[in-house]
Amino acid sequence: MRGIVLVTVACVAMCVPALAAEQLAQTPWQAVAQRGGTCQTVSSCREAVELWCGGYRRADGDGDGIPCENVCRSLSQVEAIKKEIDC
């Protein structure tokens, strides 16, 4: 029993800092994507682009390069945001 406790404590001591460092290395748009969401839940074009850059491909359903057209109005607006957030 004592060995199991030591292994568990050792893993927590070594694994938690690695996890925290990995989370800190994420870009803001990766964090947005991890939280999840849809075009109906975003309130700005910036959020929509962050969601899209994070992997939510359904954001650009018609393939025109503009995600969540309920909040994003133009390709130039989307491209400017993508450049700002390094997407």
C-alpha contacts under 8 A as a table, 3 or more apart, distances in Angstrom:
res1	aa1	res2	aa2	distance
1	M	4	I	5.36
1	M	5	V	6.66
2	R	5	V	5.33
2	R	6	L	6.43
3	G	6	L	5.17
3	G	7	V	6.21
4	I	7	V	5.21
4	I	8	T	6.17
5	V	8	T	5.16
5	V	9	V	6.15
6	L	9	V	5.18
6	L	10	A	6.04
7	V	10	A	5.08
7	V	11	C	6.10
8	T	11	C	5.17
8	T	12	V	6.26
9	V	12	V	5.20
9	V	13	A	6.15
10	A	13	A	5.10
10	A	14	M	6.20
11	C	14	M	5.16
11	C	15	C	5.56
12	V	15	C	5.18
12	V	16	V	5.64
13	A	16	V	6.17
13	A	17	P	7.26
14	M	17	P	6.26
14	M	18	A	6.90
15	C	18	A	5.25
15	C	19	L	6.26
16	V	19	L	5.09
16	V	20	A	6.23
17	P	20	A	5.07
17	P	21	A	6.13
18	A	21	A	5.16
18	A	22	E	6.20
19	L	22	E	5.09
19	L	23	Q	6.27
20	A	23	Q	5.13
20	A	24	L	6.23
21	A	24	L	5.09
21	A	25	A	6.31
22	E	25	A	5.19
22	E	26	Q	6.86
23	Q	26	Q	5.49
26	Q	30	Q	5.97
26	Q	31	A	6.60
27	T	30	Q	5.27
27	T	31	A	6.60
28	P	31	A	5.15
28	P	32	V	6.39
28	P	50	E	7.60
28	P	85	I	7.86
29	W	32	V	4.97
29	W	33	A	6.23
29	W	50	E	4.36
29	W	51	L	6.39
29	W	53	C	6.54
29	W	54	G	5.64
29	W	85	I	7.49
30	Q	33	A	5.10
30	Q	34	Q	6.24
30	Q	50	E	7.36
30	Q	51	L	7.77
30	Q	53	C	7.54
30	Q	54	G	4.86
31	A	34	Q	5.10
31	A	35	R	6.43
31	A	54	G	7.84
32	V	35	R	5.28
32	V	36	G	6.63
32	V	47	E	7.71
32	V	50	E	6.41
32	V	51	L	5.95
32	V	54	G	7.11
33	A	36	G	5.09
33	A	37	G	7.21
33	A	50	E	7.07
33	A	51	L	4.99
33	A	52	W	7.69
33	A	53	C	7.91
33	A	54	G	4.76
33	A	55	G	6.70
33	A	56	Y	7.06
34	Q	54	G	7.68
36	G	51	L	7.73
37	G	40	Q	7.85
37	G	41	T	5.85
37	G	42	V	7.19
37	G	51	L	7.29
38	T	41	T	5.27
38	T	42	V	6.68
38	T	51	L	7.85
38	T	56	Y	7.87
38	T	59	A	7.20
39	C	42	V	5.51
39	C	48	A	6.58
39	C	59	A	6.19
39	C	67	P	7.96
39	C	68	C	5.09
39	C	70	N	7.43
42	V	45	C	7.77
42	V	47	E	5.84
42	V	48	A	6.01
42	V	71	V	7.88
43	S	47	E	6.84
43	S	48	A	7.87
43	S	71	V	6.87
44	S	47	E	5.30
44	S	48	A	6.40
44	S	71	V	5.59
44	S	72	C	7.37
45	C	48	A	4.90
45	C	49	V	6.11
45	C	68	C	7.44
45	C	71	V	5.11
45	C	72	C	4.70
45	C	78	V	7.33
46	R	49	V	5.17
46	R	50	E	6.13
46	R	78	V	7.83
46	R	81	I	6.29
47	E	50	E	5.03
47	E	51	L	6.08
48	A	51	L	5.07
48	A	52	W	6.11
48	A	59	A	7.37
48	A	67	P	6.25
48	A	68	C	5.95
48	A	71	V	7.53
48	A	72	C	7.55
49	V	52	W	4.94
49	V	53	C	5.93
49	V	67	P	6.41
49	V	78	V	6.73
49	V	81	I	7.10
49	V	82	K	6.89
50	E	53	C	5.12
50	E	54	G	6.03
50	E	85	I	7.92
51	L	54	G	5.09
51	L	55	G	6.70
51	L	56	Y	5.78
51	L	59	A	7.76
52	W	55	G	5.39
52	W	56	Y	4.70
52	W	57	R	5.88
52	W	58	R	7.91
52	W	59	A	5.90
52	W	60	D	7.72
52	W	67	P	6.69
53	C	56	Y	7.12
53	C	87	C	6.06
56	Y	59	A	5.98
57	R	60	D	6.18
57	R	61	G	7.50
58	R	61	G	5.18
59	A	67	P	4.67
59	A	68	C	5.22
60	D	63	G	5.37
60	D	64	D	6.90
60	D	65	G	6.40
60	D	66	I	5.89
60	D	67	P	4.27
60	D	68	C	6.38
61	G	67	P	7.58
63	G	66	I	7.50
65	G	75	L	6.44
65	G	78	V	7.91
66	I	69	E	6.38
66	I	72	C	6.62
66	I	73	R	7.61
66	I	74	S	6.68
66	I	75	L	5.65
66	I	78	V	6.41
67	P	72	C	6.62
67	P	78	V	7.87
68	C	71	V	5.91
68	C	72	C	5.98
69	E	72	C	4.75
69	E	73	R	6.05
70	N	73	R	7.64
72	C	77	Q	7.21
72	C	78	V	6.99
73	R	77	Q	7.11
74	S	77	Q	5.27
74	S	78	V	6.51
75	L	78	V	5.05
75	L	79	E	6.04
76	S	79	E	5.06
76	S	80	A	6.13
77	Q	80	A	5.28
77	Q	81	I	6.43
78	V	81	I	5.22
78	V	82	K	6.13
79	E	82	K	5.01
79	E	83	K	6.18
80	A	83	K	5.19
80	A	84	E	6.31
81	I	84	E	4.99
81	I	85	I	6.26
82	K	85	I	5.34
82	K	86	D	5.83
82	K	87	C	4.93
83	K	86	D	5.07
83	K	87	C	6.35
84	E	87	C	7.91
